[in-house]
Amino acid sequence: MTKTDAPHILLINPWIHDFAAYDAWASPLGLLTLAGILREHGCRVSYVDCLDRFHPRAPRPAREAPFGCGPFLKTRLPKPAPLRDVPRHFSRYGIDPGWLREDLRTRPAPDLVLVTSGMTYWYTGVQETIGLIREIHPNAPVVLGGVYATLCTAHARRVSGADEVIAGQAEESILGLVARYTGCRAAPRHAPDDIDAYPYPALELQRRIAFLPLLTRRGCPFACAYCAANLMDSRRLRRSPAAVAAELRYWHRRHGLADVALYDDAFLSDVPGHALPVLEAIVRADLPLRFHTPNAVHVRGITPETAGLMFRAGFRTLRLGLETTDRAQHRQLDRKVTAAEFAAAARTLIQAGFNRDQVGAYLLVGLPGQPAAEVLRSIAAVKQAGVRPLLAYYSPIPGTSLWPQAVAASRYDLTAEPLCANNSVFPCRREAFSWTWIAELKRHIASG
C-alpha cells in the first residue's frame, strides 16, 4: 500500500447518554489498538473523541481530579420514554455537537468510519453520533463495533444507523474489513495470537494522554454469572513481562505518563505463571508510575509476595473483586472467593503497606432477588476487614448465565429495550427507583 492510495480511516468514540457518567480511567483501548494496527499497515488514520475532556472549547475544571480521572462535560437531554418513571436527570456526556461538526469538517473525507460502543444502554449516544457523521460525511461507510455491538448485535443492526455491525474482537478482521470497503489490501505483519508483536495503541491521537490503559493479558479464566468478559473475548493470550516493561518505559519516557490503569480482567488469576513475573519486571524497570486497577484483582491471588511487589511497583488504587460476602450468593455468582479469604487478603495488603484509602472492595448491588440486608451485611464485613466498600450497581447483560433471572426479576422488559438495563435505575428491583435506598446504603458506608 503506497502513501498515495492509502485509505483514510476515521475512528470515533461516541457520546454517552445516561443518568450519570464519570471518567474513571475510561479509554476506548480497543479502538485505539485498531488505529495502531491500521497505521502500521499504511493507512492514514484520524481520531475524534466525543467524550474529550480536554477539547480546547471545553471549560477547564476549577481543580484537576487525581490520577488522570475527571468529569465529562454534561448537557441535559429529554429522558427516554422507557425510563420516564425514574426521578433523575438524563444527559449527554461529552463535547457539544457543534464542536463535533467542526472537528469532522476539519479532517479529510474518510474512506471508512469505525465507531466503537460501550455499555448496551448507551446506544442512543451511538445513534446520535452516527447520525451526525452521516450529516457531515453522507457517503462514507460506517462500521460499528465494541461492547453494545457485540452483546446486542441484532438490536444494533436495526437501530444504530451503521452500515455494518461487527461482534467481538476486530484485530484479526480489520485488514479484511478495510480491503472490502476501500479496495486497499495489506498483508498482516504479525500473527493474531502474538500480542507482544502488536503495535502500541495510538494513544497519541488523543488531544491529551491522561493515563496509560494497559493490558498484560487477554481473556478471563472465570465464568462469573454477571460478567460479559468471556462473551467479549474468549481467547487466553498473555504478554511477556519484558514486553509489558518496554511499553511502560515507552509511554513514560516519550510522553511523561505517570498513571497506569490496568485493564486486565484477571491479572492475579495465575500468580506464578504471569502476575509475579510481570510485577517483578515492573519493579526492575524502576519507573515513577502509579498503577490503578479499575477492573479489580482476584482476591485469592493476593499473597504476601504479590502484595509486597504491588506496593513496591507503585500500585495506588487497588480494587478487589468481592461482590458479596453472602455464601449462598457467591455459589450462584462466581465461586471466586470466600469471606475468610477476603479478610485474609485485606490483612495482607495492609501489612504490605497499603492503607484504607487505597484499597476498596466492589460489592454488587441490585442483583435479582437480592435482599437489602445482604448488602448491609457485606458492607459491614468489608469495613471490619479495614478496607473501603465500593458499591457496584448491577447491570443485566444478555448472554450471561444471570440474564434469565434478571429478565424475570425486572420491572422493565429487558429483552425489548437495552436502555432498561441501565444500572443507575436498579432494573432488577421490583420497586421503583428510590433515592432513599441509595442514601441508606451510603450512610452505612460512611458510619463507623
C-alpha positions as CSV (number, residue, x, y, z in Angstrom):
1,M,0.0,0.0,0.0
2,T,1.5,3.3,-1.1
3,K,1.0,6.7,0.6
4,T,-0.9,8.0,-2.5
5,D,-3.5,5.2,-2.4
6,A,-3.6,4.8,1.4
7,P,-7.2,5.0,2.6
8,H,-8.2,7.5,5.3
9,I,-9.8,5.7,8.2
10,L,-11.7,7.9,10.8
11,L,-12.2,6.3,14.2
12,I,-14.8,7.7,16.6
13,N,-15.5,7.3,20.3
14,P,-19.2,8.2,20.7
15,W,-21.2,10.1,23.2
16,I,-22.6,8.6,26.4
17,H,-26.3,9.2,27.1
18,D,-27.0,8.3,30.8
19,F,-28.2,9.5,34.2
20,A,-24.6,9.6,35.4
21,A,-21.1,9.1,33.9
22,Y,-17.6,9.9,35.1
23,D,-14.2,9.3,33.5
24,A,-12.6,6.9,36.0
25,W,-9.8,5.6,33.7
26,A,-12.2,5.2,30.7
27,S,-10.4,4.7,27.4
28,P,-11.5,3.2,24.1
29,L,-8.5,0.9,24.1
30,G,-9.8,-1.5,21.5
31,L,-10.4,1.3,19.0
32,L,-7.0,2.9,19.6
33,T,-5.4,-0.5,19.2
34,L,-7.1,-0.8,15.8
35,A,-5.8,2.7,15.0
36,G,-2.3,1.5,15.8
37,I,-2.7,-1.6,13.6
38,L,-4.1,0.4,10.7
39,R,-1.3,2.9,10.8
40,E,1.3,0.1,11.0
41,H,-0.2,-1.3,7.8
42,G,-0.1,2.0,5.9
43,C,-3.5,3.5,6.4
44,R,-4.0,7.2,7.1
45,V,-5.7,7.4,10.5
46,S,-7.5,10.1,12.4
47,Y,-9.5,10.0,15.6
48,V,-12.3,12.0,17.1
49,D,-13.4,11.5,20.8
50,C,-16.9,12.7,21.6
51,L,-16.0,12.3,25.3
52,D,-12.9,14.5,25.0
53,R,-12.4,16.2,28.4
54,F,-9.6,18.3,27.0
55,H,-11.3,19.8,24.0
56,P,-10.0,23.4,23.5
57,R,-13.5,24.8,23.7
58,A,-14.4,22.9,26.9
59,P,-14.3,24.8,30.2
60,R,-11.4,23.9,32.3
61,P,-12.2,22.4,35.7
62,A,-11.5,24.5,38.8
63,R,-9.3,21.7,40.1
64,E,-7.9,18.7,38.3
65,A,-9.1,15.3,39.6
66,P,-6.3,13.0,40.6
67,F,-4.6,10.2,38.7
68,G,-5.9,11.1,35.2
69,C,-9.6,10.9,36.1
70,G,-12.2,13.7,35.8
71,P,-15.8,14.7,35.0
72,F,-17.1,14.7,31.4
73,L,-18.9,17.8,30.0
74,K,-22.6,17.3,30.6
75,T,-25.7,18.6,28.7
76,R,-29.3,17.8,29.8
77,L,-31.3,15.7,27.4
78,P,-35.0,14.7,27.4
79,K,-35.5,11.5,29.4
80,P,-36.1,8.4,27.2
81,A,-39.7,7.2,27.2
82,P,-38.9,3.8,28.7
83,L,-37.3,5.4,31.7
84,R,-39.5,8.4,32.3
85,D,-40.5,6.9,35.7
86,V,-37.0,7.5,37.0
87,P,-36.7,10.7,39.1
88,R,-33.2,11.6,37.8
89,H,-31.9,13.9,35.1
90,F,-30.7,12.4,31.8
91,S,-27.8,13.9,30.0
92,R,-25.4,13.7,27.0
93,Y,-21.8,13.3,28.3
94,G,-19.2,14.7,26.1
95,I,-18.5,17.6,23.7
96,D,-21.0,19.9,22.2
97,P,-22.5,18.6,18.9
98,G,-21.4,21.9,17.2
99,W,-17.8,21.2,18.2
100,L,-18.0,17.7,16.7
101,R,-19.3,19.1,13.4
102,E,-16.3,21.5,13.3
103,D,-13.9,18.7,14.2
104,L,-15.3,16.4,11.5
105,R,-15.2,19.2,8.8
106,T,-11.5,19.9,9.5
107,R,-10.5,16.4,8.6
108,P,-10.2,14.9,5.1
109,A,-13.3,13.0,3.9
110,P,-12.9,9.4,5.2
111,D,-13.0,6.3,3.1
112,L,-14.3,4.4,6.1
113,V,-15.5,5.3,9.6
114,L,-15.1,3.0,12.6
115,V,-17.3,3.7,15.6
116,T,-16.9,1.9,18.9
117,S,-19.6,1.4,21.6
118,G,-19.7,1.0,25.3
119,M,-22.5,-0.1,27.6
120,T,-25.5,-1.6,25.9
121,Y,-27.8,1.1,27.5
122,W,-25.6,3.8,25.9
123,Y,-26.8,3.0,22.4
124,T,-28.7,6.3,21.9
125,G,-25.4,8.1,22.2
126,V,-24.1,5.8,19.4
127,Q,-27.2,6.6,17.3
128,E,-26.7,10.3,17.8
129,T,-23.0,10.1,16.9
130,I,-23.6,8.1,13.7
131,G,-26.4,10.4,12.7
132,L,-24.1,13.4,12.9
133,I,-21.4,11.5,10.9
134,R,-24.0,10.9,8.2
135,E,-24.8,14.6,8.2
136,I,-21.1,15.6,7.6
137,H,-19.9,12.6,5.5
138,P,-23.0,11.1,3.9
139,N,-21.1,8.9,1.5
140,A,-18.7,7.3,4.0
141,P,-19.4,3.7,5.1
142,V,-19.8,3.4,8.9
143,V,-18.9,0.2,10.8
144,L,-19.9,-0.2,14.4
145,G,-18.1,-2.4,16.9
146,G,-17.5,-2.6,20.6
147,V,-19.5,-3.8,23.7
148,Y,-23.0,-2.9,22.6
149,A,-22.3,-4.1,19.1
150,T,-21.2,-7.5,20.5
151,L,-23.8,-8.1,23.2
152,C,-26.8,-6.7,21.3
153,T,-25.8,-7.3,17.7
154,A,-29.3,-7.7,16.2
155,H,-30.6,-4.6,18.0
156,A,-27.5,-2.6,16.8
157,R,-28.1,-3.7,13.2
158,R,-31.7,-2.5,13.5
159,V,-31.3,0.9,15.2
160,S,-27.7,2.1,15.2
161,G,-27.6,3.5,11.7
162,A,-24.3,1.8,10.9
163,D,-23.8,0.1,7.5
164,E,-22.3,-2.9,9.3
165,V,-22.1,-4.1,12.8
166,I,-19.3,-6.4,13.9
167,A,-19.2,-8.5,17.1
168,G,-16.2,-9.5,19.1
169,Q,-12.6,-8.5,18.8
170,A,-11.6,-6.9,15.4
171,E,-7.8,-7.1,15.4
172,E,-7.9,-10.2,13.2
173,S,-10.5,-9.0,10.8
174,I,-9.7,-5.3,10.5
175,L,-7.4,-5.5,7.4
176,G,-10.0,-7.6,5.6
177,L,-12.7,-5.0,6.5
178,V,-10.6,-2.2,5.1
179,A,-10.0,-4.1,1.9
180,R,-13.6,-4.8,1.5
181,Y,-14.7,-1.2,1.8
182,T,-11.7,0.6,0.3
183,G,-10.1,-1.9,-2.1
184,C,-6.8,-1.4,-0.4
185,R,-5.1,-4.6,0.8
186,A,-2.2,-5.2,3.1
187,A,-0.6,-8.4,4.4
188,P,-0.7,-8.8,8.2
189,R,2.6,-8.0,9.8
190,H,2.1,-10.2,12.9
191,A,0.3,-13.3,14.0
192,P,-3.1,-12.6,15.6
193,D,-2.2,-14.6,18.7
194,D,1.1,-12.9,19.3
195,I,0.0,-9.9,21.3
196,D,3.7,-9.0,22.1
197,A,4.0,-8.2,18.3
198,Y,1.0,-5.8,18.2
199,P,1.8,-2.1,17.8
200,Y,1.1,0.0,20.8
201,P,-2.4,1.6,20.9
202,A,-2.4,5.0,19.1
203,L,-2.9,7.0,22.3
204,E,-1.1,10.0,20.9
205,L,-4.2,10.5,18.6
206,Q,-5.9,11.8,21.7
207,R,-5.7,15.5,22.5
208,R,-4.1,14.7,25.8
209,I,-3.0,11.3,27.2
210,A,-4.2,11.5,30.8
211,F,-3.2,7.9,31.7
212,L,-2.0,4.7,30.1
213,P,-4.6,1.9,29.7
214,L,-2.5,-1.3,30.0
215,L,-3.3,-4.9,29.1
216,T,-0.9,-7.6,30.2
217,R,-3.2,-10.5,29.2
218,R,-6.3,-11.1,27.2
219,G,-9.3,-13.1,28.3
220,C,-10.5,-14.4,31.7
221,P,-10.4,-17.9,33.1
222,F,-13.6,-17.3,35.2
223,A,-17.2,-17.5,34.1
224,C,-19.0,-15.3,36.5
225,A,-22.7,-15.2,36.2
226,Y,-22.9,-11.4,36.0
227,C,-19.9,-10.7,33.7
228,A,-19.5,-10.4,30.0
229,A,-15.7,-10.8,29.8
230,N,-15.9,-14.2,28.1
231,L,-18.6,-13.0,25.7
232,M,-16.4,-10.1,24.6
233,D,-13.2,-12.2,24.2
234,S,-12.9,-15.9,24.6
235,R,-9.2,-16.1,23.9
236,R,-6.5,-16.6,26.6
237,L,-3.4,-14.6,25.5
238,R,-0.5,-13.3,27.6
239,R,2.2,-10.7,27.0
240,S,5.7,-11.3,28.1
241,P,7.0,-9.4,31.2
242,A,9.7,-7.9,29.0
243,A,7.1,-6.5,26.6
244,V,5.0,-5.0,29.4
245,A,8.0,-3.3,30.9
246,A,9.1,-2.0,27.5
247,E,5.6,-0.4,26.9
248,L,5.7,1.2,30.3
249,R,9.2,2.7,29.6
250,Y,8.0,3.9,26.1
251,W,5.0,5.9,27.4
252,H,6.7,7.3,30.4
253,R,9.8,8.4,28.6
254,R,8.1,9.6,25.4
255,H,5.0,11.2,26.9
256,G,5.8,11.6,30.6
257,L,2.9,9.4,31.7
258,A,2.7,8.7,35.4
259,D,-0.7,6.9,35.8
260,V,-1.4,3.4,34.5
261,A,-4.8,1.8,34.5
262,L,-4.5,-2.0,34.5
263,Y,-7.3,-3.2,32.2
264,D,-6.8,-7.0,32.7
265,D,-9.9,-8.9,33.6
266,A,-8.0,-11.3,35.8
267,F,-4.5,-10.1,36.5
268,L,-3.9,-12.2,39.6
269,S,-5.6,-15.4,38.4
270,D,-2.3,-17.1,37.6
271,V,0.2,-15.6,40.1
272,P,3.3,-17.8,39.5
273,G,2.8,-18.1,35.7
274,H,2.0,-14.4,34.9
275,A,1.4,-11.9,37.7
276,L,4.7,-12.4,39.6
277,P,7.0,-12.2,36.5
278,V,5.2,-9.1,35.3
279,L,5.3,-7.4,38.7
280,E,9.0,-8.3,39.1
281,A,9.7,-6.8,35.6
282,I,7.8,-3.6,36.6
283,V,9.8,-3.3,39.8
284,R,13.1,-3.8,37.9
285,A,12.1,-1.1,35.4
286,D,12.1,1.4,38.4
287,L,9.8,4.0,36.8
288,P,7.9,6.6,38.9
289,L,4.5,5.2,38.0
290,R,1.1,5.0,39.8
291,F,-0.9,1.9,39.0
292,H,-4.7,1.6,39.3
293,T,-7.0,-1.5,39.0
294,P,-10.5,-0.3,37.9
295,N,-11.4,-3.9,36.8
296,A,-10.5,-5.3,40.2
297,V,-7.9,-8.0,41.1
298,H,-8.6,-11.6,42.1
299,V,-8.6,-11.9,45.9
300,R,-7.1,-15.4,46.0
301,G,-4.0,-14.1,44.2
302,I,-3.1,-11.7,47.0
303,T,-0.2,-13.3,48.9
304,P,2.5,-11.6,51.0
305,E,4.7,-11.8,47.9
306,T,2.2,-10.3,45.4
307,A,1.1,-7.6,47.9
308,G,4.7,-6.6,48.5
309,L,5.5,-6.4,44.8
310,M,2.4,-4.4,44.0
311,F,3.3,-1.9,46.8
312,R,6.9,-1.6,45.5
313,A,5.7,-1.3,41.9
314,G,3.6,1.7,42.8
315,F,0.0,0.4,42.9
316,R,-2.1,3.2,44.4
317,T,-5.7,2.2,43.7
318,L,-6.4,-1.4,44.4
319,R,-9.9,-2.8,43.8
320,L,-10.8,-6.2,45.0
321,G,-13.4,-8.4,43.3
322,L,-15.5,-9.4,46.3
323,E,-19.1,-8.8,45.0
324,T,-20.8,-10.1,48.2
325,T,-19.9,-11.9,51.5
326,D,-23.1,-14.0,51.4
327,R,-22.0,-17.6,50.9
328,A,-25.1,-18.8,49.0
329,Q,-25.0,-15.8,46.7
330,H,-21.3,-16.5,45.9
331,R,-22.1,-20.0,44.9
332,Q,-24.5,-18.7,42.3
333,L,-22.4,-15.8,41.1
334,D,-18.7,-16.8,40.8
335,R,-17.2,-19.1,43.5
336,K,-14.1,-17.0,43.3
337,V,-13.6,-16.1,47.0
338,T,-14.9,-16.8,50.5
339,A,-15.4,-14.1,53.2
340,A,-12.5,-15.6,55.1
341,E,-10.2,-15.4,52.1
342,F,-11.2,-11.8,51.5
343,A,-10.5,-10.9,55.1
344,A,-7.1,-12.5,54.9
345,A,-6.3,-10.7,51.7
346,A,-7.2,-7.4,53.2
347,R,-4.9,-8.0,56.1
348,T,-2.1,-9.0,53.8
349,L,-2.4,-5.8,51.8
350,I,-2.4,-3.6,54.9
351,Q,0.6,-5.4,56.2
352,A,2.4,-4.7,52.9
353,G,1.9,-1.0,53.4
354,F,-1.4,-0.2,51.7
355,N,-3.9,2.0,53.6
356,R,-7.7,2.0,53.7
357,D,-7.9,4.9,51.1
358,Q,-6.0,2.8,48.6
359,V,-7.9,-0.5,48.9
360,G,-11.6,-0.9,48.1
361,A,-13.8,-4.0,47.6
362,Y,-16.5,-4.0,44.9
363,L,-19.9,-5.1,46.2
364,L,-22.7,-5.8,43.7
365,V,-26.0,-4.1,44.5
366,G,-29.3,-4.6,42.7
367,L,-28.9,-8.3,41.8
368,P,-32.1,-10.2,41.1
369,G,-33.9,-11.0,44.3
370,Q,-31.1,-9.6,46.4
371,P,-32.3,-8.6,49.9
372,A,-31.2,-5.2,51.2
373,A,-30.0,-6.9,54.4
374,E,-27.4,-8.9,52.4
375,V,-25.8,-5.7,51.0
376,L,-25.7,-4.2,54.5
377,R,-24.0,-7.3,55.9
378,S,-21.4,-7.2,53.1
379,I,-20.7,-3.5,53.8
380,A,-20.2,-4.3,57.4
381,A,-17.8,-7.2,56.6
382,V,-15.7,-5.1,54.3
383,K,-15.4,-2.3,56.8
384,Q,-14.5,-4.8,59.5
385,A,-11.7,-6.0,57.3
386,G,-10.2,-2.5,57.3
387,V,-10.8,-1.5,53.6
388,R,-13.4,0.6,51.8
389,P,-16.8,-0.8,50.5
390,L,-17.4,0.3,46.9
391,L,-20.9,-0.2,45.5
392,A,-21.1,-1.6,42.0
393,Y,-24.6,-1.3,40.7
394,Y,-25.6,-4.4,38.7
395,S,-26.5,-4.1,35.0
396,P,-28.1,-7.2,33.4
397,I,-26.1,-8.4,30.4
398,P,-27.6,-10.6,27.7
399,G,-25.8,-13.8,27.2
400,T,-24.6,-14.2,30.8
401,S,-26.0,-17.0,33.0
402,L,-27.7,-14.5,35.3
403,W,-29.6,-12.9,32.4
404,P,-32.8,-15.1,32.6
405,Q,-33.1,-14.3,36.3
406,A,-32.6,-10.6,35.6
407,V,-35.3,-10.7,33.0
408,A,-37.7,-12.4,35.3
409,A,-37.0,-10.0,38.2
410,S,-37.1,-6.7,36.3
411,R,-39.9,-4.3,36.3
412,Y,-38.9,-3.5,32.7
413,D,-38.9,-5.6,29.5
414,L,-35.2,-6.1,29.3
415,T,-35.4,-8.3,26.2
416,A,-37.0,-5.5,24.2
417,E,-35.1,-2.4,25.3
418,P,-31.4,-2.2,26.2
419,L,-32.0,1.2,27.8
420,C,-33.8,-0.6,30.7
421,A,-30.6,-2.5,31.7
422,N,-29.1,0.8,33.0
423,N,-27.5,0.1,36.3
424,S,-28.4,3.6,37.5
425,V,-32.1,2.7,37.8
426,F,-31.6,-0.7,39.6
427,P,-33.6,-2.5,36.9
428,C,-33.9,-5.8,38.8
429,R,-35.7,-4.3,41.8
430,R,-39.5,-4.6,41.6
431,E,-39.8,-1.3,43.5
432,A,-39.5,1.9,41.6
433,F,-36.2,3.8,41.8
434,S,-35.6,5.3,45.2
435,W,-33.0,7.8,46.4
436,T,-33.9,6.7,50.0
437,W,-32.5,3.2,49.5
438,I,-29.2,4.6,48.0
439,A,-28.9,7.1,50.8
440,E,-29.3,4.3,53.4
441,L,-26.5,2.3,51.8
442,K,-24.2,5.3,51.7
443,R,-25.0,6.1,55.4
444,H,-23.9,2.5,56.3
445,I,-20.6,3.0,54.3
446,A,-19.9,6.4,56.0
447,S,-20.8,5.3,59.5
448,G,-18.3,3.8,62.0
